[in-house]
Amino acid sequence: MAGRYRWVVLGVGALAQGTNAAVFLGLPALTPQLRAHFDLTLPQVGLLVGAVNLGTMLTLVTWGALADRRGERLVMTIGGAGAATCLALAATDHALLAGAALLGAGVFGASVNAASGRAVMTWFTRDRRGLAMGIRQTATPLGAAAAAVALPVVAADAGVPAAFLALSAFTALVALTVAVFIREPPNAVRSTSGQGVILRDRGLIRLSTASGLLVVPQFTAAALMVELLHEHRGLALGAAATLFAAAQVLGGAGRLGVGIWSDRVGSRLGPLRTVSVLVTAGFLLSAALLGAPVWLLATVLLPTAALALCWNGLAVTAAAEMAPEGSSGTALGMQNTANYLSASVTPAVAGWVVVSASWQAALLLAATAGTAARLLLRDRAFAPTA
């Protein structure tokens, strides 16, 4: 029974992860409708949708530590219910109130990131965690894609407040599902140590920093790929968008593939090092081919963007396995904080580099970040068992 039940935990954890992604990655699809509804400028609507990320980034470690002490079900249920309430409050005509509510949705939604990962870690043995965490991480782009398709339709048919209410209702349903189905295994260990010990761990600090650096090429591709191929190189918008969507699908499949790979070789960091090198090489080659025929540039950019998406599960699993027993939630919170910080600033920085310098400079910046990540992940910096 326990062997089958762990897949229930994984399914519910992935559902919660995808639902959370629908909020912080799906809301930007509503940007034009949010601008019209709240009468905002483009920078102002950027601040509005960015409030979710800010709230999440500020509370990831706290939620992770609470999950270590009190368990995943309590944390995810409270967090999901709180996020659902805040999303309902965002269904207003007042931009400031909506911004405050979305900040709250990020604060409560952060509970999912660390707690759902901890749940998977406690139910799966080391030789299956790569696959399990890969499945969980694949839920992120899938949830974002579903929201990007559904939310604009709901907002167009029934208004922006209805889109927020739809998100709220689904989030509440997932919180109820968590409360019913999530529980800890009989041998689960709760943390009794302070989180300060984990947050000072040098290996975890290096891994978290490397993860944040690898987010730079990931979000550079997400922010610039369509614009580069369409505006700069003249590819039809539909074709550029299709290539971007294909990269997302391939990247999601890659998360499963590298998870299985890491299980087979018994290492998370080895495959992560290899992927960081491949991502760096892909961006360097893309920069070199910037003036080449657009079909050749696109042929290189597509796998490069997919590779930049596929590594997250490796880093998440490595962070959780490096933590002392019972403390994986705090470790995941720390690693995710670095990712969210990088994700918050990378699109703006990449865009500024394009405007101030060149497209090539932006691609080289992504390659530089990948190189720095690989240097931080060098073998001698970590214990052999990592």
C-alpha positions as CSV (number, residue, x, y, z in Angstrom):
1,M,0.0,0.0,0.0
2,A,2.8,2.4,0.9
3,G,4.5,1.8,-2.4
4,R,1.3,2.9,-4.3
5,Y,0.4,5.7,-1.9
6,R,3.7,7.5,-2.6
7,W,2.4,8.1,-6.2
8,V,-0.7,9.7,-4.7
9,V,1.5,12.0,-2.7
10,L,3.5,12.8,-5.8
11,G,0.4,13.5,-7.9
12,V,-1.1,15.8,-5.3
13,G,2.2,17.6,-4.8
14,A,2.6,18.1,-8.5
15,L,-1.0,19.4,-8.7
16,A,-0.3,21.9,-6.0
17,Q,3.0,22.9,-7.6
18,G,1.3,23.4,-11.0
19,T,-1.5,25.4,-9.4
20,N,1.0,27.7,-7.7
21,A,2.8,28.1,-11.0
22,A,-0.5,29.1,-12.7
23,V,-0.5,32.1,-10.4
24,F,3.0,33.4,-10.5
25,L,3.8,32.4,-14.1
26,G,0.2,32.4,-15.6
27,L,-0.8,35.9,-14.5
28,P,1.5,37.7,-17.0
29,A,-0.7,36.3,-19.8
30,L,-3.4,38.7,-18.5
31,T,-1.1,41.8,-18.8
32,P,-3.1,43.6,-21.6
33,Q,-6.4,42.9,-19.8
34,L,-5.0,43.9,-16.4
35,R,-3.7,47.2,-17.9
36,A,-7.2,48.0,-19.3
37,H,-9.1,46.9,-16.1
38,F,-6.9,48.8,-13.7
39,D,-5.9,51.6,-16.1
40,L,-2.1,51.0,-15.6
41,T,1.0,51.7,-17.5
42,L,3.3,48.9,-18.6
43,P,5.8,49.4,-15.7
44,Q,2.8,49.6,-13.3
45,V,1.3,46.3,-14.5
46,G,4.8,44.8,-14.2
47,L,4.8,45.7,-10.5
48,L,1.3,44.3,-10.1
49,V,2.1,40.8,-11.4
50,G,5.5,40.9,-9.8
51,A,4.0,41.3,-6.4
52,V,3.3,37.5,-6.3
53,N,7.0,36.7,-6.9
54,L,8.1,39.2,-4.2
55,G,5.8,37.7,-1.6
56,T,7.0,34.2,-2.5
57,M,10.7,35.1,-2.4
58,L,10.4,36.7,1.1
59,T,8.8,33.7,2.8
60,L,10.2,30.5,1.1
61,V,12.7,29.7,3.9
62,T,10.1,30.4,6.7
63,W,7.6,28.0,5.1
64,G,10.2,25.4,4.5
65,A,11.3,25.5,8.2
66,L,7.7,25.3,9.3
67,A,7.2,22.2,7.1
68,D,10.2,20.6,8.7
69,R,8.8,21.1,12.1
70,R,5.0,20.7,11.6
71,G,4.7,18.6,8.4
72,E,3.7,19.2,4.8
73,R,-0.1,18.7,5.1
74,L,-0.6,21.5,7.7
75,V,1.7,23.9,5.8
76,M,0.3,23.3,2.3
77,T,-3.3,23.4,3.5
78,I,-2.9,26.7,5.4
79,G,-0.9,28.1,2.5
80,G,-3.4,27.0,-0.1
81,A,-6.3,28.4,1.8
82,G,-4.5,31.7,2.4
83,A,-3.6,32.0,-1.2
84,A,-7.2,31.2,-2.3
85,T,-8.5,33.9,0.0
86,C,-6.0,36.5,-1.3
87,L,-6.8,35.7,-4.9
88,A,-10.4,36.2,-4.2
89,L,-9.6,39.6,-2.6
90,A,-7.7,40.5,-5.8
91,A,-11.0,40.4,-7.7
92,T,-11.5,44.2,-7.3
93,D,-11.4,47.4,-9.3
94,H,-8.7,48.9,-7.2
95,A,-5.1,48.4,-8.3
96,L,-3.5,48.9,-4.9
97,L,-5.8,46.5,-3.2
98,A,-5.2,44.0,-5.9
99,G,-1.5,44.4,-5.6
100,A,-1.6,43.9,-1.8
101,A,-3.8,40.8,-2.3
102,L,-1.4,39.4,-4.9
103,L,1.5,40.0,-2.5
104,G,-0.4,38.0,0.0
105,A,-1.1,35.2,-2.6
106,G,2.7,35.0,-3.1
107,V,3.3,34.9,0.7
108,F,0.9,32.0,1.2
109,G,1.6,30.3,-2.1
110,A,5.3,29.9,-1.2
111,S,4.3,27.2,1.2
112,V,3.9,24.8,-1.8
113,N,7.4,25.1,-3.1
114,A,9.2,23.8,-0.1
115,A,6.5,21.6,1.4
116,S,5.5,19.7,-1.7
117,G,9.2,18.9,-2.4
118,R,9.7,17.7,1.2
119,A,6.6,15.4,0.8
120,V,8.1,13.8,-2.3
121,M,11.5,13.5,-0.6
122,T,10.1,11.7,2.4
123,W,8.1,9.2,0.4
124,F,10.6,8.3,-2.3
125,T,13.9,6.5,-1.9
126,R,17.1,8.0,-3.3
127,D,17.1,5.8,-6.4
128,R,13.6,7.1,-7.5
129,R,13.8,10.7,-6.3
130,G,15.3,12.1,-9.6
131,L,12.2,10.9,-11.5
132,A,9.8,11.9,-8.8
133,M,11.2,15.4,-8.5
134,G,11.4,15.7,-12.3
135,I,7.6,14.9,-12.4
136,R,7.0,17.5,-9.7
137,Q,9.0,20.1,-11.5
138,T,7.4,19.4,-14.9
139,A,4.1,20.5,-13.3
140,T,5.5,24.1,-13.2
141,P,5.6,24.8,-17.0
142,L,2.4,22.7,-17.4
143,G,0.5,24.8,-14.9
144,A,1.8,28.0,-16.4
145,A,0.8,26.9,-19.9
146,A,-2.7,26.0,-18.8
147,A,-3.2,29.3,-17.0
148,A,-1.8,31.2,-20.0
149,V,-4.4,29.6,-22.2
150,A,-7.4,29.7,-19.8
151,L,-7.1,33.0,-17.9
152,P,-7.3,35.4,-20.9
153,V,-10.4,33.6,-22.2
154,V,-12.1,33.8,-18.8
155,A,-11.1,37.5,-18.5
156,A,-12.4,38.3,-22.0
157,D,-15.8,36.5,-21.4
158,A,-16.5,37.5,-17.8
159,G,-13.9,40.2,-16.8
160,V,-10.6,40.3,-14.9
161,P,-12.2,39.8,-11.5
162,A,-13.7,36.5,-12.7
163,A,-10.2,35.3,-13.7
164,F,-9.0,35.9,-10.2
165,L,-12.0,34.2,-8.7
166,A,-11.5,31.2,-11.0
167,L,-7.9,30.9,-9.8
168,S,-9.1,31.3,-6.2
169,A,-11.6,28.5,-6.5
170,F,-9.2,26.1,-8.1
171,T,-6.5,26.9,-5.5
172,A,-9.0,26.3,-2.7
173,L,-10.0,22.9,-4.3
174,V,-6.3,21.9,-4.4
175,A,-5.9,22.9,-0.7
176,L,-8.8,20.7,0.2
177,T,-7.2,17.9,-1.8
178,V,-4.0,18.3,0.1
179,A,-5.8,18.2,3.4
180,V,-7.5,14.9,2.4
181,F,-4.7,13.0,0.7
182,I,-1.3,14.2,2.0
183,R,0.3,12.5,5.0
184,E,3.8,11.7,6.2
185,P,5.3,8.2,6.1
186,P,5.5,6.3,9.4
187,N,9.3,6.8,9.6
188,A,9.2,10.6,8.8
189,V,11.7,12.7,10.8
190,R,10.8,16.2,12.0
191,S,13.5,18.8,12.3
192,T,14.7,19.6,15.8
193,S,17.6,21.9,14.9
194,G,17.5,25.6,14.1
195,Q,17.4,26.6,10.5
196,G,20.5,28.7,10.9
197,V,22.7,25.6,10.7
198,I,21.3,24.8,7.3
199,L,21.4,28.3,6.0
200,R,25.2,28.5,6.8
201,D,26.0,25.2,5.0
202,R,28.7,26.1,2.4
203,G,27.7,23.4,0.0
204,L,24.1,24.4,0.0
205,I,25.1,28.1,-0.4
206,R,27.2,27.2,-3.5
207,L,24.4,25.0,-4.9
208,S,21.7,27.7,-4.3
209,T,24.0,30.4,-5.9
210,A,24.6,28.1,-8.9
211,S,20.9,27.6,-9.3
212,G,20.3,31.3,-9.3
213,L,22.9,31.7,-11.9
214,L,21.4,29.0,-14.1
215,V,18.1,30.8,-13.9
216,V,19.7,33.7,-15.9
217,P,19.9,31.7,-19.2
218,Q,16.6,30.1,-18.5
219,F,14.7,33.5,-18.1
220,T,16.8,35.2,-20.7
221,A,15.5,32.6,-23.2
222,A,12.0,33.0,-21.8
223,A,12.0,36.8,-22.1
224,L,13.9,37.3,-25.4
225,M,13.5,34.2,-27.7
226,V,10.3,35.3,-29.4
227,E,11.4,38.9,-29.6
228,L,14.8,38.0,-31.0
229,L,13.5,35.7,-33.7
230,H,10.6,38.0,-34.7
231,E,11.6,41.6,-34.2
232,H,15.4,41.2,-34.7
233,R,15.5,38.5,-37.3
234,G,12.2,38.9,-39.1
235,L,10.7,35.4,-38.4
236,A,6.9,35.4,-38.5
237,L,5.4,36.0,-35.1
238,G,3.4,32.7,-35.2
239,A,6.5,30.7,-36.1
240,A,8.6,32.4,-33.4
241,A,5.9,31.7,-30.8
242,T,5.6,28.1,-31.9
243,L,9.3,27.6,-31.5
244,F,9.1,29.0,-28.0
245,A,6.2,26.7,-27.1
246,A,8.2,23.8,-28.5
247,A,11.1,24.7,-26.3
248,Q,8.8,24.7,-23.3
249,V,7.5,21.3,-24.1
250,L,11.0,19.9,-24.7
251,G,12.2,21.5,-21.5
252,G,9.4,19.9,-19.5
253,A,10.2,16.5,-21.0
254,G,13.8,17.1,-20.3
255,R,13.1,17.5,-16.6
256,L,11.8,14.0,-16.6
257,G,14.8,12.8,-18.7
258,V,17.5,14.3,-16.5
259,G,15.7,13.0,-13.4
260,I,15.8,9.5,-14.7
261,W,19.5,10.0,-15.7
262,S,20.4,11.2,-12.2
263,D,18.7,8.1,-10.7
264,R,20.7,5.8,-12.9
265,V,24.1,7.4,-12.3
266,G,23.3,7.9,-8.6
267,S,24.2,11.6,-8.7
268,R,22.3,14.9,-9.1
269,L,25.4,17.2,-9.4
270,G,27.1,15.2,-12.1
271,P,24.2,15.7,-14.6
272,L,23.7,19.3,-13.4
273,R,27.3,20.1,-14.3
274,T,26.9,18.6,-17.7
275,V,23.7,20.5,-18.4
276,S,25.3,23.8,-17.3
277,V,28.1,23.2,-19.8
278,L,25.7,22.4,-22.6
279,V,23.6,25.5,-21.8
280,T,26.7,27.7,-21.8
281,A,27.8,26.2,-25.1
282,G,24.3,26.7,-26.6
283,F,24.2,30.4,-25.8
284,L,27.8,31.0,-27.0
285,L,26.9,29.3,-30.3
286,S,23.6,31.3,-30.5
287,A,25.6,34.5,-30.1
288,A,28.0,33.5,-32.8
289,L,25.2,32.6,-35.2
290,L,23.2,35.8,-34.5
291,G,23.8,37.0,-38.1
292,A,23.4,33.6,-39.7
293,P,20.3,32.5,-41.7
294,V,17.4,32.6,-39.3
295,W,16.6,28.9,-39.7
296,L,20.1,28.0,-38.5
297,L,19.8,30.4,-35.5
298,A,16.5,28.9,-34.6
299,T,17.9,25.4,-34.9
300,V,20.4,26.2,-32.2
301,L,18.1,28.4,-30.0
302,L,15.4,25.7,-29.7
303,P,17.5,23.0,-27.9
304,T,19.4,25.7,-26.0
305,A,16.2,27.1,-24.5
306,A,14.9,23.6,-23.8
307,L,18.2,22.7,-22.0
308,A,18.0,25.9,-20.0
309,L,14.6,24.7,-18.7
310,C,15.4,21.1,-17.8
311,W,17.8,21.3,-14.9
312,N,15.6,22.6,-12.1
313,G,14.6,19.2,-10.7
314,L,18.3,18.2,-10.4
315,A,19.1,21.2,-8.3
316,V,16.0,20.8,-6.1
317,T,16.7,17.2,-5.4
318,A,20.4,17.9,-4.7
319,A,19.5,20.6,-2.2
320,A,17.0,18.4,-0.4
321,E,19.5,15.5,-0.2
322,M,22.3,17.7,1.1
323,A,20.1,18.8,4.1
324,P,20.3,17.0,7.5
325,E,17.5,14.5,8.0
326,G,14.2,16.1,8.5
327,S,15.4,19.5,7.3
328,S,14.8,19.3,3.5
329,G,12.0,21.9,3.6
330,T,14.4,24.6,4.8
331,A,17.0,23.6,2.3
332,L,14.4,23.7,-0.5
333,G,13.3,27.1,0.7
334,M,16.8,28.4,0.5
335,Q,17.5,27.1,-3.0
336,N,14.2,28.4,-4.3
337,T,14.8,31.8,-2.8
338,A,17.9,32.2,-5.0
339,N,15.9,31.1,-8.0
340,Y,13.1,33.5,-7.4
341,L,15.5,36.4,-6.9
342,S,17.2,35.7,-10.2
343,A,13.9,35.2,-12.0
344,S,12.7,38.5,-10.7
345,V,15.6,40.5,-12.1
346,T,16.8,38.6,-15.2
347,P,14.1,39.7,-17.7
348,A,14.6,43.4,-16.9
349,V,18.4,43.1,-17.0
350,A,18.4,41.1,-20.2
351,G,16.1,43.6,-21.8
352,W,18.3,46.5,-20.6
353,V,21.4,44.8,-22.0
354,V,19.8,44.4,-25.4
355,V,18.7,48.1,-25.5
356,S,22.0,49.4,-24.1
357,A,24.4,47.1,-25.8
358,S,23.2,44.4,-28.2
359,W,21.4,41.1,-28.6
360,Q,24.7,39.4,-28.7
361,A,25.7,40.9,-25.4
362,A,22.5,39.5,-23.8
363,L,23.2,36.0,-25.1
364,L,26.8,36.2,-23.9
365,L,25.6,37.4,-20.4
366,A,23.5,34.2,-20.2
367,A,26.5,32.1,-21.2
368,T,28.6,33.9,-18.6
369,A,26.1,33.0,-15.9
370,G,26.2,29.4,-17.0
371,T,30.0,29.3,-16.8
372,A,29.9,30.8,-13.3
373,A,27.4,28.2,-12.2
374,R,29.6,25.4,-13.5
375,L,32.6,26.8,-11.6
376,L,30.6,26.9,-8.4
377,L,29.5,23.3,-9.0
378,R,33.1,22.0,-9.3
379,D,33.6,18.5,-7.9
380,R,35.9,19.3,-5.0
381,A,33.5,21.8,-3.5
382,F,31.0,19.1,-2.6
383,A,31.1,15.8,-0.7
384,P,31.4,12.8,-3.1
385,T,28.0,11.5,-1.9
386,A,26.3,14.7,-3.1
